[in-house]
Amino acid sequence: MSLNYRAFEYPKEQLLDLYKAILKPRMIEEKMLILLRQGKISKWFSGIGQEAIAVGATMALESDDFILPMHRNLGVFTARNVPLNRLFAQFQGKMSGFTKGRDRSFHFGATDFHIVGMISHLGSQLGVADGIALGSKLKKEEKVTLAFSGDGGTSQGDFHEALNVAAVWDLPVIFLIENNGYGLSTPSSEQFRCKQFIDKGIGYGMEAHQVDGNNILEVHQKVQELAKSVRKNPRPILLECITFRMRGHEEASGTKYVPQSLIDEWEQKDPLVNFEGYVVDKKVVTEAGIEEIRATYTEEINEALDLAFSEEEIQADTEVELKDVYADFDFKEVSPQSSKREMRVIDAIVDALDLVMEKHDKLVLMGQDIAEYGGVFKATEGLIEKYGKHRVRNTPLCEAAIVGAALGLSINGHKAMMEMQFADFVTEGFNQIVNNLAKSHWRWGQNADVVVRMPTGAGVGAGPYHSQSNEAWFTHVPGLKVVYPSNAADAKGLLLTAFEDPNPVMFFEHKALYRSTKEAVAEGYYNLPFGKANLVMEGEDLSIITYGMAVHWAKELVQEMKLSADVVDLRTLVPLDWESIYASVKKCSRVLVLHEDTLFGGIGGEIAAGINEHCFEYLDAPVKRLASLDTAVPFNKNLENNFLPKQRLKEVIEELLSY
Ligand SMILES: Cc1ncc(C[n+]2csc(CCOP(=O)(O)OP(=O)(O)O)c2C)c(N)n1
């Protein structure tokens, strides 16, 4: 026995439980490797040799502490007693798995078991862990969240952001790093320069501990001790578990690049073989007893496999596939009161945020400088005084971890809003939005009750990184809703709807509209439906389909040119009000699709295609698009004016009308 178990005092029953718990994933894996060779399953990421970590850590926590496992952590699922037939059905893409056949392997969450699975992007789940932990902390639950990462995954920015946020916010998260020597084929020496991960703790202002990850008692005891302390005194902890990846990255990729001597050395430290030797030695169980346990597991595994294999293949149903992209939302209209107050767009947003914070005590606002400072555009001004710093949270300068945290809050029963300081900075949170927020409902039924507010747009002389219109990036991602009001009344009503909608909403607010217009807006709570455009001007000769700032350009010009034209303000881009678009086009027979976003790949192309497909016979001229130039947004005023479509609008309308 090369591992030191004697230093740990455990009663015999507990040793037996731990032995059984570490044996099961090993036996399942051995079976999986056979099935893989027989071509009965498609891919397998082996955790053989690392089971002491997943099993030891899971057994050390309460069953309702959240765990966020990785691809080698079968032991988390077995130790939480996830039914094997469902697990196997998941691996085979069957309906009784966890993702209706939509995602593979461990890429799922099961909140009944307090497990939130990874997405392929690895580090993304660390920010989610922050949000779950924040949720627990706000509810004063004395829970611990445990998030796994491989050593390779620590090279990602997500790792840094998540640890930093957890440290600043004193979140009760244990970040467990499985240091197994390789990230795919890349050895540690080419992955990071630090000698050991615990050395990073001080940089994050975080306690850090290191254990022998092959020794189940050491892992178990350490996690138990840390969890106990974290429950009482919420704070993040970095736990490094030293281990080794005994097989290839995944089974097909082999281990040619791993020196045999290393494999031989680590074979001596096999976490199951060694522990088995110890429990037999301690007379916790006899050899015959082990045979019995093995026989029971073999039967359980085979039965579960039979069940999964006998389950019929999923038949694709397009309607269901499309429906599950979004969580159901039963919109209940609340009409505006008659009493009104003059508001600018920014006032309407502050008002809506105030009302919704009052209405939903589980709503948390997050963003850079949004607390005492009130946000760079003052959209959250005054809210901290009313709702407190725990619900109106300044974030460190990081976008990915905060979007991830917003999802985590949602998983843990909260609502979340994140303010992007400028829509341009969404690039830093892009992965979390398009791969986590957008896909989690469709993948495993978990909605992301999150609103991302996006101060957007040009015309303010702010150059390429503070002026972009990037709404089209998000209209292309199934699972997101995209809202873009053009005025104060709509901004308030649509924002209040965004907070009722259980789906992730990208909410665009044009910066140049914040303070440039004023109108009478209803006081108190009301809402506006998504997917309902507003016909802001009515006419016969031309239909202008537009949204956001461009609504104002269109209205101005129609008045100036004394045209008889429809101006259709889309208000939401996803869902899109095709009915209103087609009705206007059919009436007017000439159509201009206008937006501030650049032309190529903009939403205008999509709208033009829809009109072509559905209104071709009604058209007296080709569908015309007008948008910004296909360049970045220039800083210089003259260049910016030239970039924006406004100054070309008159000429294009004249052309269209005389076609
Ligand atoms: C963002 C991203 N880049 C690359 C990959 C491909 N990939 C999957 S696992 C892996 C290695 C991960 O290494 P590590 O985090 O140490 O975990 P281990 O596999 O060793 O358990 C890589 C490169 C990925 N899934 N996601």
The ligand as an SDF file (V2000), in Angstrom:
LIG
                    3D

 26 27  0  0  0  0  0  0  0  0999 V2000
  -12.5020   26.3580  -24.3230 C   0  0  0  0  0  0  0  0  0  0  0  0
  -12.0580   24.9910  -24.6950 C   0  0  0  0  0  0  0  0  0  0  0  0
  -10.8740   24.8100  -25.3310 N   0  0  0  0  0  0  0  0  0  0  0  0
  -10.4700   23.5710  -25.6500 C   0  0  0  0  0  0  0  0  0  0  0  0
  -11.2230   22.4660  -25.3540 C   0  0  0  0  0  0  0  0  0  0  0  0
  -10.7720   21.0770  -25.7400 C   0  0  0  0  0  0  0  0  0  0  0  0
  -10.4250   20.2920  -24.5230 N   0  0  0  0  0  0  0  0  0  0  0  0
  -11.3180   19.5280  -23.9030 C   0  0  0  0  0  0  0  0  0  0  0  0
  -10.7420   18.8920  -22.4970 S   0  0  0  0  0  0  0  0  0  0  0  0
   -9.2270   19.5890  -22.7300 C   0  0  0  0  0  0  0  0  0  0  0  0
   -8.1510   19.3860  -21.7270 C   0  0  0  0  0  0  0  0  0  0  0  0
   -8.5880   19.7780  -20.3760 C   0  0  0  0  0  0  0  0  0  0  0  0
   -7.5580   19.5770  -19.4850 O   0  0  0  0  0  0  0  0  0  0  0  0
   -7.7760   19.6980  -17.9410 P   0  0  0  0  0  0  0  0  0  0  0  0
   -8.5790   20.9090  -17.6320 O   0  0  0  0  0  0  0  0  0  0  0  0
   -6.4830   19.5600  -17.2700 O   0  0  0  0  0  0  0  0  0  0  0  0
   -8.7320   18.4710  -17.5790 O   0  0  0  0  0  0  0  0  0  0  0  0
   -8.4210   16.9210  -17.7610 P   0  0  0  0  0  0  0  0  0  0  0  0
   -8.9390   16.5480  -19.1160 O   0  0  0  0  0  0  0  0  0  0  0  0
   -6.9760   16.7130  -17.5890 O   0  0  0  0  0  0  0  0  0  0  0  0
   -9.2150   16.2660  -16.6950 O   0  0  0  0  0  0  0  0  0  0  0  0
   -9.2110   20.3370  -23.8910 C   0  0  0  0  0  0  0  0  0  0  0  0
   -8.0510   21.0720  -24.4080 C   0  0  0  0  0  0  0  0  0  0  0  0
  -12.4630   22.7110  -24.7170 C   0  0  0  0  0  0  0  0  0  0  0  0
  -13.2780   21.7170  -24.4050 N   0  0  0  0  0  0  0  0  0  0  0  0
  -12.8390   23.9410  -24.3950 N   0  0  0  0  0  0  0  0  0  0  0  0
  1  2  1  0
  2  3  1  0
  2 26  2  0
  3  4  2  0
  4  5  1  0
  5  6  1  0
  5 24  2  0
  6  7  1  0
  7  8  2  0
  7 22  1  0
  8  9  1  0
  9 10  1  0
 10 11  1  0
 10 22  2  0
 11 12  1  0
 12 13  1  0
 13 14  1  0
 14 15  2  0
 14 16  1  0
 14 17  1  0
 17 18  1  0
 18 19  2  0
 18 20  1  0
 18 21  1  0
 22 23  1  0
 24 25  1  0
 24 26  1  0
M  CHG  1   7   1
M  END
$$$$
